[in-house]
């Protein structure tokens, strides 16, 4: 019996066009929080999917509690007390929390002594107790469609705990959470360690690893680079190992040299589906060569401002003026022609057509103009030519180049594709909404320098972000939104991040 | 008044059980336009059974009629396998599969009916003649105003169907299988992650759909037509689909929709008689349930919530 509860020996896994895991060996001790760090596409998720039985390794062996794993299936993994919270939750939206948790192993009771029925009532109590024990704070009788993402994630955690998982794998658990929710989750993870569970955390956020993990394995392009003791390794060192080169956390930025006003927003009002004004009388200007950043806690109306400017949401009042022209009621296509590029918050819903190829997605904005389209006929050879140029220039990695189906690409590379497409339009005004959401540090750094480069070319840039660090790093002018109103607009150098944070909470006048 | 209730119920109840069959399939995530075909094929097997066993039972015995209901269920379930295999095993488009299954049922049963009449029963005909299904009057309850109509001259199969529907409701909402079935219609990936076999659950649901449709079809053959022939393909399967959509894929609400259709139809017939209109006008009244369908579609469609994964082809590898 070795000291490890999980051991992977010389594991190799290949997919068409890519080696996802290349001779990886590592051991995980019982009762520790073990982090797997790496950029998007480094092979972390694949490695853990093997442990959870979703893939069979091409070479190498996996041992759990000293015993070699022979059959690879999620069911078998569950029998070995291994549980996994996936990046995309697998929940039934019209079921209650309890019903979701017990699905697949429903406890039964006999009604009238003979009729088997699923016993929801008693299970509700059991799950409430389990939730209390680990500090999860869920009400088991609520329906999934009525609870937020953070609580849905806790339902996934409860699912594992209900199945008596001892080894819990979290795949990028914080990608969808707000800072407060992240704190809460990390506390839950610590609580689970106190209860003797072994936790594997797949992430690319160094800060979280520093906060909770005991040991950390760093991967790059399918290979295991190093396993380090978190307490003894600096964040900078880990970042370098992960990216494979030196990284800087703050961006080099020359002072802004603003020109004429490019975008003027006057008393903008945007209403949501219920008729409630989520943006209520917002006014600001963005000049050429300026990054105007809107800071705020999620759901205060910042995304709606961007949508109204891009034409995705109708303005219920006020004006949007681009380069002297009133575009308040112009259709989306007209706005694009006049010079708006838009990097949306939700890249999979608004940014890409997932089942189209990378090449087609890169040309989504231009497919209808020459030389890509002449007399209504598409010219594929120009598609290929252009997309190859963009793939090369923006370093978009994928299995089969321009012919890759976008759905199969990693999140970071999907985002790179959108940014490549939009920046290449070379419009005088660009909107970035949450441009680095869910991305790793190397990719963030690259995107940040691209944003600054666009500014330096004299473009007006609207940046909407929930990451305060990102705003402090990039903004020339900061507008803080609270409850649909801009509480404060000021040059970035006159505000500290602490002050911005206070405005974000609506506490400072 | 009583006449409307008697006629309304004898139409609504078989329609209801066909719709329940549709709910089983659709709540599991498999679009089912094949109810018409399931219904006709199931009834064919039931009618064939009575035709082939005519000499075995005493001519006064009602037993073959009851047995034929079971045979129709088994036959419907068997025929439904075609839809299940196409949609689940071969991941075919569920709408196309449903339409094909309907057309196939009509052609196949027409052909077989004539052939079996000719070669086995020895006379040429394109139908199987059926006896009249026994009716029941509960004397002690007929005195009650309005409600008494439900216990006057009611076909016994109506009570059988209600019992089957109660069981169907219990299985769908109270048991393990039902819980997994409904989950498949919302998010099959969650069911798969919970270690259950999505394909198997859906396959069973489509077969149940066939069985219940077969039962409904057989009862229509006994009541509306009095024989089995291709005239059974009168669009009742499609009407059942409309009913289950108005019922928002829920069993009790669907019963309400079916009653509405049935009573609209029965009231129409009474109207013709009352106004002493010539027989050709009855065709006009026949369209009443369908006009009602159109109107209701306009009113209720926006509040409807179909199962989220309905019609989606389940592919394990997709994320």
Contacts between the chains, C-beta under 8 A, distances in Angstrom:
chain1	res1	chain2	res2	distance
A	74	B	193	6.8
A	74	B	195	6.8
A	75	B	195	4.6
A	78	B	195	6.5
A	86	B	193	7.8
A	88	B	319	6.0
A	90	B	187	6.7
A	90	B	189	4.9
A	90	B	190	4.2
A	90	B	192	7.7
A	90	B	193	4.3
A	91	B	187	6.6
A	91	B	190	5.6
A	92	B	182	7.9
A	92	B	183	4.5
A	92	B	186	4.6
A	92	B	187	5.0
A	92	B	190	5.0
A	92	B	191	7.7
A	93	B	186	5.7
A	93	B	187	6.7
A	93	B	308	6.3
A	94	B	182	7.9
A	94	B	186	5.5
A	94	B	308	7.4
A	95	B	182	7.8
A	95	B	183	6.5
A	95	B	186	7.2
A	99	B	179	6.7
A	99	B	183	8.0
A	100	B	190	7.1
A	103	B	179	6.8
A	103	B	180	6.8
A	103	B	183	5.7
A	103	B	190	6.6
A	103	B	191	6.7
A	103	B	194	4.4
A	103	B	196	7.6
A	104	B	180	7.4
A	104	B	191	7.3
A	104	B	194	2.9
A	104	B	195	4.8
A	104	B	196	5.2
A	105	B	194	7.5
A	105	B	195	7.7
A	106	B	176	4.7
A	106	B	179	6.1
A	108	B	176	6.7
A	111	B	174	8.0
A	115	B	170	7.6
A	115	B	174	7.8
A	116	B	175	6.3
A	116	B	176	7.7
A	117	B	174	4.3
A	117	B	175	6.5
A	118	B	174	6.5
A	118	B	175	6.4
A	118	B	176	5.8
A	118	B	179	5.7
A	407	B	318	7.7
A	407	B	319	7.6
